[in-house]
Amino acid sequence: MERLFQASVDEVSRLLGLERAELALLEDADAAADDLLVSEYEKYVERKYNPEVPGVLRRRGLMGVPIREKYGGRGARQLVESLFLERMGQTGMGVITFADVHLCLGSLAVQDWGTEEQRERYLPRAAKGDVIFAYGLTEPEAGSDPASMKTSYVKDEGGYRLTGSKYLISNGSIATDMIAFARPADGKGVTAFLVDTKKKGFAVDMRLEEKIGLFTSDTSMISLDDVHVDREDVLGEEGKGLSVAYSALLNGRIGIGSGCLGVMEDCLNQVKERTTSRVQHGKEIARHQLIQKHVAFIESSLEACRWLDYRAAVKKDEYEKDPKDLALRSDADRLSAVAKYMSSRHAFESADRAVQCFGGFGYSIMSPVAKHFLDSRVARIYEGTDEIMELKIASSVLGREFEAYR
Ligand SMILES: Cc1cc2nc3c(=O)[nH]c(=O)nc-3n(C[C@H](O)[C@H](O)[C@H](O)COP(=O)(O)OP(=O)(O)OC[C@H]3O[C@@H](n4cnc5c(N)ncnc54)[C@H](O)[C@@H]3O)c2cc1C
């Protein structure tokens, strides 16, 4: 389908003053989105994981978008990463989930927290697509409160042994490496580890296929049974793993917000096409004012969330230039939560309104807007639920002494 709103996206790129290489990256993103449209839709209808996604991103040179050029990536700043994910989001949240986890939660965590040896070991292969990351924080008994995780480690000669379960892990069955978080069996403080998924004791217990949407994205349950990792596989400092986890989520939430923009764009495109061609009561339904109300909602949501997400991205870029500035970090953290919170809610409501504009066909699994309706719901749950975002945003306004997690 022709992208009816491409012109306004190009205008945004001009307003943001993108350089030639950045625009070329966005053209590659458009090409990848086009490559994926058919397989994403077909796999969604079959309710199956879409194995085409990593290959298409690899062929288009998009597996290392935010990875620095010296490690073989495209070196995109956060703003460009966001524009890239916005474009990919038009194919739906399945592709975004794969990309957000591999790029924002995985590759960027290694780039931000890894030693030089770790960066050289992982990032060039991640940029080529030979390494695919998963991010293992959630457990059956620890979701919104990761500090209560049970996965534990003991020290052994030359390294550590990890035991526990990780639940609802995106890319879990397809990842070559997982950033796994664990606490010492006999003490406090979570540590982040880079775990090769081929290691003895690492197992995919099951692919979670009974989801209400997001069929094209792999979600798995993982067990770690006395998995050995070397001392060199600790990411960041021992005992400081939650800092690694939260900083990855700061990146990831901006990315999820960006993907949700793409969802709203596609909803708007689909609604425009459908309502200007479908005739009821003697005229195109787009001529009925109550249909226009839905169009106006989706368009306003998109424009408002777009600038919010870009603002969070720009703030993150400012912080990157001055990583010692804690006020900048906390601003970027707040804005990434606001962007994810608002974009995910508006994407879901936009998809709901798009279903409404499509009428009975909208309720069919075959309609493109039903896919967004089912898939975008997850963005209000993963990488911090709506409620956790609300608590985080409120405490950033009220002050830490009012933090409601305590
Ligand atoms: C498809 C999918 C993919 C995912 N991918 C990943 C992944 O790749 N890696 C990963 O680590 N995790 C992943 N997750 C897990 C996701 O991050 C968690 O589901 C999420 O953080 C919520 O945790 P929970 O499911 O345990 O819910 P719970 O924490 O049990 O929350 C249940 C409800 O209680 C509310 N609640 C909890 N605490 C509070 C509080 N203090 N105040 C107010 N309300 C509260 C929550 O907001 C929610 O509404 C994924 C989840 C899904 C569905």
The ligand as an SDF file (V2000), in Angstrom:
LIG
                    3D

 53 58  0  0  0  0  0  0  0  0999 V2000
    5.0270  -10.6580   24.8380 C   0  0  0  0  0  0  0  0  0  0  0  0
    5.9140  -10.2810   25.9830 C   0  0  0  0  0  0  0  0  0  0  0  0
    7.2860  -10.1590   25.7740 C   0  0  0  0  0  0  0  0  0  0  0  0
    8.1410   -9.8810   26.8480 C   0  0  0  0  0  0  0  0  0  0  0  0
    9.5050   -9.8140   26.6360 N   0  0  0  0  0  0  0  0  0  0  0  0
   10.3400   -9.7090   27.6990 C   0  0  0  0  0  0  0  0  0  0  0  0
   11.7680   -9.8090   27.5430 C   0  0  0  0  0  0  0  0  0  0  0  0
   12.2820   -9.9140   26.4200 O   0  0  0  0  0  0  0  0  0  0  0  0
   12.5540   -9.7740   28.6410 N   0  0  0  0  0  0  0  0  0  0  0  0
   12.0430   -9.6510   29.8920 C   0  0  0  0  0  0  0  0  0  0  0  0
   12.8200   -9.6420   30.8430 O   0  0  0  0  0  0  0  0  0  0  0  0
   10.6990   -9.5420   30.0940 N   0  0  0  0  0  0  0  0  0  0  0  0
    9.8430   -9.5820   29.0330 C   0  0  0  0  0  0  0  0  0  0  0  0
    8.4800   -9.5130   29.2170 N   0  0  0  0  0  0  0  0  0  0  0  0
    7.9590   -9.4390   30.5780 C   0  0  0  0  0  0  0  0  0  0  0  0
    7.3730   -8.0790   30.9340 C   0  0  0  0  0  0  0  0  0  0  0  0
    8.3720   -7.1220   31.0330 O   0  0  0  0  0  0  0  0  0  0  0  0
    6.5490   -8.2720   32.2370 C   0  0  0  0  0  0  0  0  0  0  0  0
    5.4130   -9.0340   31.8810 O   0  0  0  0  0  0  0  0  0  0  0  0
    6.1620   -6.9500   32.8640 C   0  0  0  0  0  0  0  0  0  0  0  0
    7.2720   -6.2800   33.3790 O   0  0  0  0  0  0  0  0  0  0  0  0
    5.1260   -7.1290   33.9960 C   0  0  0  0  0  0  0  0  0  0  0  0
    5.5210   -8.1210   34.8820 O   0  0  0  0  0  0  0  0  0  0  0  0
    4.4860   -9.2980   35.2610 P   0  0  0  0  0  0  0  0  0  0  0  0
    3.9720   -9.8790   34.0030 O   0  0  0  0  0  0  0  0  0  0  0  0
    5.1430  -10.2010   36.2270 O   0  0  0  0  0  0  0  0  0  0  0  0
    3.2730   -8.5730   35.9660 O   0  0  0  0  0  0  0  0  0  0  0  0
    3.1760   -8.1760   37.5060 P   0  0  0  0  0  0  0  0  0  0  0  0
    4.4290   -7.5050   37.9440 O   0  0  0  0  0  0  0  0  0  0  0  0
    2.6980   -9.3470   38.2910 O   0  0  0  0  0  0  0  0  0  0  0  0
    2.0260   -7.0770   37.4640 O   0  0  0  0  0  0  0  0  0  0  0  0
    0.6330   -7.3920   37.3920 C   0  0  0  0  0  0  0  0  0  0  0  0
   -0.1420   -6.0850   37.5390 C   0  0  0  0  0  0  0  0  0  0  0  0
    0.1620   -5.4910   38.8250 O   0  0  0  0  0  0  0  0  0  0  0  0
    0.6170   -4.1510   38.6090 C   0  0  0  0  0  0  0  0  0  0  0  0
    1.6120   -3.8040   39.6280 N   0  0  0  0  0  0  0  0  0  0  0  0
    2.7280   -4.4850   39.9760 C   0  0  0  0  0  0  0  0  0  0  0  0
    3.4090   -3.8080   40.9250 N   0  0  0  0  0  0  0  0  0  0  0  0
    2.7140   -2.6810   41.1530 C   0  0  0  0  0  0  0  0  0  0  0  0
    2.8980   -1.5500   42.0220 C   0  0  0  0  0  0  0  0  0  0  0  0
    3.9690   -1.4460   42.8330 N   0  0  0  0  0  0  0  0  0  0  0  0
    1.9510   -0.5790   42.0030 N   0  0  0  0  0  0  0  0  0  0  0  0
    0.8740   -0.6450   41.1610 C   0  0  0  0  0  0  0  0  0  0  0  0
    0.6570   -1.6890   40.3410 N   0  0  0  0  0  0  0  0  0  0  0  0
    1.5610   -2.6680   40.3380 C   0  0  0  0  0  0  0  0  0  0  0  0
    1.2210   -4.1530   37.2050 C   0  0  0  0  0  0  0  0  0  0  0  0
    1.3020   -2.8630   36.6650 O   0  0  0  0  0  0  0  0  0  0  0  0
    0.2310   -5.0470   36.4780 C   0  0  0  0  0  0  0  0  0  0  0  0
   -0.9020   -4.3000   36.1250 O   0  0  0  0  0  0  0  0  0  0  0  0
    7.6030   -9.7080   28.1440 C   0  0  0  0  0  0  0  0  0  0  0  0
    6.2120   -9.7740   28.3350 C   0  0  0  0  0  0  0  0  0  0  0  0
    5.3810  -10.0570   27.2730 C   0  0  0  0  0  0  0  0  0  0  0  0
    3.8980  -10.1470   27.5170 C   0  0  0  0  0  0  0  0  0  0  0  0
  1  2  1  0
  2  3  1  0
  2 52  2  0
  3  4  2  0
  4  5  1  0
  4 50  1  0
  5  6  2  0
  6  7  1  0
  6 13  1  0
  7  8  2  0
  7  9  1  0
  9 10  1  0
 10 11  2  0
 10 12  1  0
 12 13  2  0
 13 14  1  0
 14 15  1  0
 14 50  1  0
 15 16  1  0
 16 17  1  0
 16 18  1  0
 18 19  1  0
 18 20  1  0
 20 21  1  0
 20 22  1  0
 22 23  1  0
 23 24  1  0
 24 25  2  0
 24 26  1  0
 24 27  1  0
 27 28  1  0
 28 29  2  0
 28 30  1  0
 28 31  1  0
 31 32  1  0
 32 33  1  0
 33 34  1  0
 33 48  1  0
 34 35  1  0
 35 36  1  0
 35 46  1  0
 36 37  1  0
 36 45  1  0
 37 38  2  0
 38 39  1  0
 39 40  1  0
 39 45  2  0
 40 41  1  0
 40 42  2  0
 42 43  1  0
 43 44  2  0
 44 45  1  0
 46 47  1  0
 46 48  1  0
 48 49  1  0
 50 51  2  0
 51 52  1  0
 52 53  1  0
M  END
$$$$
